[in-house]
Every structure is written in C-alpha cells, then in structure tokens.
C-alpha cells in the first residue's frame, strides 16, 4: 500500500480559482483546504475527468479538513469559488494507492 500526498497552491481572482491534480489512482482519504485567512468563506468542488462532481462543500469558513473515502482514477479539477476574499489557498489530498 502506497500513500500519496498532493498539494495545490492557488490564488483566487474575483472569488474563483481552479487547478488540476496530478494523476490519482486509488482511494482519496483526506482533503484539506487552507485559505490565508481563517475568516474566508468559500465553496470547493472536485470534478472527475469525465466531468462528474465527486466532492462538493458549500459555504466553508476557514480551514476544511475532511476525511472521506472517494475512489479516484485520473486527473481531477479542483475549483474554489464564491470566495469572500481574493487570496492564496493551499489544497492537499492524501490518497491510498492499492
């Protein structure tokens, strides 16, 4: 069993930003989103290579640390939207490759 961590550093402009992950394969177990300010409200969405939303959280405030079990295969698009501040976000995914 291999554990892979991925990190994206993105900055919102007009409340929105998106980036692609590296190639993922296995199960995604942990998603962390950290805005610069702990008072920032935002939405996060993760979309599969087929265009299907596999994860979505709305109106998050500050750091999000969510334990999940999401099967993944391919390159995913992570989007931050409706951010109350234009600032840097750190997004981390921890996945288990079988």
VEXDREN-2710 file (C-alpha; in Angstrom, 1 decimal):
% VEXDREN-2710
k/r/px/py/pz
1/UNK/0.0/0.0/0.0
2/UNK/1.4/3.4/-1.0
3/UNK/0.2/6.7/0.4
4/UNK/0.5/9.8/-1.9
5/UNK/0.1/13.4/-0.8
6/UNK/-0.6/16.1/-3.3
7/UNK/-0.6/19.8/-2.8
8/UNK/-2.0/22.6/-5.0
9/UNK/-1.3/26.3/-4.3
10/UNK/-3.9/28.5/-6.0
11/UNK/-4.9/32.1/-5.6
12/UNK/-8.5/33.3/-6.2
13/UNK/-9.3/36.2/-8.5
14/UNK/-12.8/37.6/-8.4
15/UNK/-13.5/34.8/-5.9
16/UNK/-12.6/31.9/-8.1
17/UNK/-9.7/29.7/-8.9
18/UNK/-9.1/26.2/-10.2
19/UNK/-6.3/23.8/-10.8
20/UNK/-5.7/20.2/-11.9
21/UNK/-4.3/17.4/-9.6
22/UNK/-1.5/15.1/-10.6
23/UNK/-2.7/11.7/-11.9
24/UNK/-4.5/10.0/-9.0
25/UNK/-5.3/6.3/-8.6
26/UNK/-6.8/4.5/-5.6
27/UNK/-8.8/6.0/-2.7
28/UNK/-8.7/9.6/-1.6
29/UNK/-9.0/9.6/2.2
30/UNK/-8.2/13.2/3.3
31/UNK/-9.0/16.6/1.8
32/UNK/-7.6/19.8/3.4
33/UNK/-8.3/23.3/2.2
34/UNK/-6.5/26.2/3.9
35/UNK/-7.2/29.8/2.9
36/UNK/-4.8/32.5/4.0
37/UNK/-7.4/33.9/6.4
38/UNK/-9.5/31.8/8.8
39/UNK/-12.5/34.1/8.2
40/UNK/-12.7/33.5/4.5
41/UNK/-15.9/31.7/3.2
42/UNK/-15.7/29.7/0.0
43/UNK/-17.1/26.7/-1.9
44/UNK/-15.0/23.8/-3.1
45/UNK/-15.7/21.3/-5.8
46/UNK/-13.7/18.4/-7.2
47/UNK/-14.7/17.2/-10.7
48/UNK/-13.6/13.9/-12.3
49/UNK/-12.0/13.6/-15.7
50/UNK/-15.5/12.6/-17.0
51/UNK/-16.9/15.9/-15.8
52/UNK/-18.8/14.4/-12.8
53/UNK/-18.7/16.3/-9.5
54/UNK/-17.4/13.8/-6.9
55/UNK/-17.0/16.2/-4.0
56/UNK/-18.6/19.5/-3.1
57/UNK/-18.8/21.6/0.1
58/UNK/-20.5/24.9/0.2
59/UNK/-20.0/27.9/2.5
60/UNK/-16.9/26.6/4.2
61/UNK/-15.2/29.0/6.6
62/UNK/-11.5/28.8/7.3
63/UNK/-9.6/25.5/7.1
64/UNK/-11.5/22.5/5.9
65/UNK/-10.2/19.1/7.0
66/UNK/-12.4/16.3/5.7
67/UNK/-11.9/12.5/6.0
68/UNK/-13.5/10.7/3.1
69/UNK/-13.2/7.6/1.0
70/UNK/-13.5/8.6/-2.6
71/UNK/-12.3/6.3/-5.4
72/UNK/-10.2/8.2/-7.9
73/UNK/-8.6/7.5/-11.2
74/UNK/-7.1/10.2/-13.4
75/UNK/-6.6/13.9/-13.3
76/UNK/-9.2/15.9/-11.3
77/UNK/-10.1/19.6/-11.4
78/UNK/-10.4/21.3/-8.0
79/UNK/-12.3/24.6/-8.0
80/UNK/-12.6/27.2/-5.3
81/UNK/-15.5/29.6/-5.9
82/UNK/-17.5/32.3/-4.2
83/UNK/-14.5/33.2/-2.0
84/UNK/-15.1/36.2/0.1
85/UNK/-11.5/37.3/-0.3
86/UNK/-9.0/37.1/-3.2
87/UNK/-6.2/35.2/-1.5
88/UNK/-4.0/32.1/-1.6
89/UNK/-5.4/28.7/-0.8
90/UNK/-3.4/25.5/-0.1
91/UNK/-5.3/22.3/-1.1
92/UNK/-3.9/18.9/0.0
93/UNK/-5.2/15.5/-1.0
94/UNK/-4.0/12.3/0.7
95/UNK/-4.7/9.2/-1.4
96/UNK/-4.0/5.5/-0.9
97/UNK/-2.9/3.6/-4.0
98/UNK/-3.8/-0.1/-4.0
END
